[in-house]
């Protein structure tokens, strides 16, 4: 940081902190999770569009999230939306773990052993988006971010 002013160093620190906050991506993701938990597609495309716009701000680091959000926007039935949702969740969790990024307040990681997938949600009661009403509480809350990097 030689030659950098104190103001420049502070601005750099603020930029790094801002980049590490995934709340603008996680909030619309959680709204999609809640819709899928209710076997609904309401708001999925709009929330996927919001995720895409926020992930684009991360540039190349957000490409996996952008790709999954695009897939969500194009999906038209519960099965394909749930598949794309799984990819988006993985991409968010991988980025969060690698960047040590904040997911936002009260966001929990949950896991469904039936589909062997993790997702993010708010609250301590399991709200399974992969089975919806059929098995709404299937799964468990995970103690932290999983290691999904393959």
C-alpha positions in Angstrom: 0.0 0.0 0.0 3.1 2.2 -0.4 2.1 5.6 -1.8 -1.6 5.0 -1.0 -3.3 7.7 1.0 -5.3 6.9 4.1 -8.5 7.8 2.2 -7.5 5.4 -0.6 -6.8 2.6 1.8 -10.2 3.2 3.5 -12.0 3.2 0.2 -10.3 -0.1 -0.8 -11.3 -1.6 2.6 -14.9 -0.4 2.1 -15.0 -1.9 -1.5 -13.7 -5.3 -0.2 -16.3 -5.3 2.6 -19.1 -4.4 0.2 -18.0 -7.1 -2.2 -18.2 -9.7 0.6 -21.9 -9.0 1.3 -24.1 -11.5 -0.6 -27.4 -10.2 1.0 -28.6 -8.6 -2.3 -28.2 -12.1 -4.0 -29.3 -14.2 -1.1 -32.6 -12.3 -0.4 -34.1 -13.0 -3.8 -32.7 -16.5 -3.7 -34.5 -17.1 -0.4 -37.8 -15.8 -1.9 -37.3 -18.4 -4.6 -36.7 -21.0 -2.0 -39.9 -20.0 -0.2 -41.9 -20.3 -3.4 -40.5 -23.7 -4.2 -41.3 -24.9 -0.6 -44.9 -24.0 -1.4 -44.8 -25.7 -4.8 -45.2 -22.4 -6.5 -43.4 -20.6 -9.3 -44.7 -17.2 -8.2 -41.9 -14.6 -8.4 -39.2 -17.1 -9.5 -38.4 -15.3 -12.8 -38.3 -11.8 -11.2 -36.2 -13.0 -8.3 -33.8 -14.9 -10.7 -33.5 -11.6 -12.7 -32.6 -9.8 -9.4 -29.9 -12.5 -8.6 -28.5 -12.2 -12.1 -28.2 -8.4 -11.9 -26.5 -8.6 -8.5 -24.2 -11.5 -9.5 -23.2 -9.5 -12.6 -21.7 -6.9 -10.3 -19.2 -9.5 -9.2 -17.8 -9.9 -12.7 -16.1 -13.2 -13.5 -16.3 -14.3 -9.9 -20.1 -14.3 -10.1 -20.3 -16.2 -13.4 -21.5 -19.5 -11.9 -24.4 -17.6 -10.1 -25.2 -15.7 -13.3 -25.4 -18.9 -15.3 -27.7 -20.6 -12.8 -29.9 -17.5 -12.5 -30.2 -17.5 -16.3 -31.2 -21.1 -16.2 -33.8 -20.3 -13.6 -35.3 -17.5 -15.7 -35.7 -19.9 -18.6 -37.2 -22.8 -16.6 -40.9 -23.2 -16.9 -41.9 -26.1 -14.6 -41.2 -27.1 -11.0 -38.8 -29.9 -11.9 -36.5 -27.7 -14.0 -36.8 -24.7 -11.7 -35.7 -26.9 -8.7 -32.7 -28.3 -10.7 -31.6 -24.7 -11.6 -32.2 -23.6 -8.0 -29.9 -26.3 -6.8 -27.1 -25.1 -9.1 -27.7 -21.5 -7.9 -27.5 -22.5 -4.3 -24.3 -24.4 -4.9 -22.8 -21.4 -6.7 -23.7 -19.0 -3.9 -22.3 -21.2 -1.2 -19.1 -21.9 -3.1 -18.6 -18.1 -3.6 -19.5 -17.4 0.0 -17.0 -19.9 1.3 -14.2 -18.8 -1.0 -14.7 -15.1 -0.5 -15.6 -15.4 3.2 -18.7 -13.5 2.3 -21.7 -12.7 4.5 -25.0 -14.4 3.5 -27.1 -11.9 5.5 -29.0 -12.0 8.8 -30.6 -15.3 10.0 -29.6 -17.2 6.8 -29.1 -20.9 7.5 -27.7 -23.7 5.5 -30.0 -26.7 5.2 -29.5 -30.2 3.7 -31.9 -32.8 2.2 -30.5 -36.3 2.3 -33.1 -37.5 -0.2 -31.8 -35.3 -3.1 -28.3 -34.8 -1.5 -28.6 -31.1 -1.9 -27.9 -28.1 0.3 -29.9 -24.8 0.2 -30.1 -21.5 2.0 -33.2 -20.4 4.0 -34.2 -18.3 6.9 -35.4 -19.8 10.2 -34.7 -22.9 12.1 -37.5 -25.1 10.8 -36.6 -27.0 7.7 -38.4 -25.6 4.6 -37.4 -28.1 1.8 -37.6 -26.4 -1.7 -36.8 -29.6 -3.5 -39.8 -31.6 -2.4 -42.1 -28.7 -1.5 -45.4 -29.7 0.2 -44.7 -33.5 -0.4 -41.9 -33.5 2.2 -41.8 -29.9 3.4 -39.7 -30.6 6.5 -37.3 -33.3 5.0 -33.8 -32.4 5.9 -31.7 -30.8 8.6 -30.1 -27.5 9.4 -26.3 -27.7 8.7 -23.8 -26.1 11.1 -22.1 -24.1 8.3 -21.3 -23.8 4.7 -20.5 -27.2 3.1 -17.5 -27.8 1.0 -19.1 -28.1 -2.5 -16.0 -27.4 -4.6 -15.5 -30.3 -6.9 
